[in-house]
Amino acid sequence: MFLDPEKLAAMDGEAFRATRPYPWANPAGLLTDEGYRTLIDHLPDVELFDPVFGKSRKHGQQSHDRYALEWNDALPVSDAWKAFVDELRGPVYQDFLARMIGHEKFSLRFHFHYTPNGCSVSPHCDAVWKLGSHIFYLNTDEDWNPGWGGETQVLDDKGRFSASSAPAFEDFDEAMGSESTGNRSLLFIRQGNSWHGVKPIRAPEGALRKVFIVVINRDTPWYRLRSRLKI
């Protein structure tokens, strides 16, 4: 077992949805200690990933540079990761998400991101077909110094910016950094002002910020179509 059912059950959905500037939480220990260590020990090699660098984004935002690996069940990855994804598709995690979101109309997809030195995720709001994301951080104190960065910034614009704009980190009224080493994750739900990003990594050559992201998509015919067409 990778997920800790007691930790999942302890999270309060109503309190989560009332969080400002939008629903977000940075819990510790949603994975069991053994499960977390097993996933860390069996991470896929970066050679499996596609380089995504210099890709233009809408609204003039800076590119989100990283190595990316989209999940499919045929990936040549460890059985441990396949078992973890099975748990994410199972009733315990599905019920947890439904309780946190407040309804059951969602679908999931998954991907890994590994980010090297100098790269960043510029401030943005996710596409409208996304309900939110659950980011599992996969760096430990053994391979990552928090001083190198890597924490997701939850950004509060007090409703000033259009989602189709390109503000810089310093333009926001408040920035709240998530803890991103150890058995931590970040769950957030998209709203019109759900700005977030990752400041440029300042790590030694060869070090990689590693995350596994559960993308929570809206599950209606219209949003399924928009997701496929990327509009």
Secondary structure, 3 states (H helix, E strand, C coil): CCECHHHHHHCCHHHHHCCCCCCEECCECCECHHHHHHHHHCCCCHHHCEEECCCCCHHHCCCCCEEEEECCCCCCCCHHHHHHHHHHCCHHHHHHHHHHHCCCCEEEEEEEEEECCCCCEEEECCCCCEEEEEEEECECCCCCCHHHCCCCEEEECCCCCCCCCCCCHHHCCEEEECCCECCEEEEEECCCCCCEEECCCCCCCCCCEEEEEEEEEECCHHHHHHHHHCC
